[in-house]
Amino acid sequence: MKKFILSSFLFSFSVFFSLLLGEFHPFSKFSMHDSIPNWSYVFEIKNEKNEILFFKRDFRTYNACNASSLYNSIAKKYNLSTGEEKESKEILEIIGKEMMQKMKSDLKKPTSFSILKLYRKNYFISNDSLKESQILIYETNN
């Protein structure tokens, strides 16, 4: 019975102060995910034979998640607008060049490839189905 009284008191206390402070999760007037985009970028690096390099096998620290973060941080650094495939070829080249420089330095065996190609895949919803498009954003010789 003491646990129930203590739990009730703590719950009431937290609700009271949350309402007193105003907007406070989970007591918010706005949903947490009110604007989820209907697109997602994924990045691939391929060698001269068009074989995909695997992040876990071929890179020391990069993975699929931080490759996307790297893309977004470079775009922010140059104040470039991204998303929904609205980037021009010039913007993609700026971002792709810097991404490739950073990712090349993270390769476990950097001299084992003569050409590296960075692709951006876009997955998006159109007419109630999942679509995919791919674009080469940067290519470099080793």
Secondary structure by P-SEA (a helix, b strand, c coil): caaaaaaaaaaaaaaaaaaaacccccccccccccccccbbbbbbbbccccbbbbcccccccccaaaaaaaaaaaaaaaccccccccccaaaaaaaaaaaaaaaaaaccccccccbbbbbbbbbbbcccbbbbbbbbcccccc
